[in-house]
Amino acid sequence: MKPAFLHSWERCALLLPVDCAGLVPADRDVEGVVEMMLDATQCYQAPLTKERLLDWQASLFPTGRSGMYPILAGALRDNTKGPLQVVPGH
């Protein structure tokens, strides 16, 4: 069972012995990185499953876009455009 979503200021209040009053809310992309890193560091003994990897990807790309390009977030890449190619210099 996954923990309920917490904003960074809520995690701060729960995990750190500091006053979080007046903190500016973080952007959604920052929240995604924080969520992934907290899961990776606090649940390091949990198996690294396909579902967990896809959850991390979805948290990093919550809009389904990478910059100006649409991406398939939270799912495996399909090969409709051919196999993945790594081209140096591009």
Long-range contacts (C-beta under 8 A, 24 or more apart in sequence): 5-35, 7-31, 8-34, 11-38, 28-62, 28-63, 29-60, 29-62, 31-59, 32-59, 32-60, 32-61, 32-62, 33-59, 33-60, 35-59, 36-60, 50-76
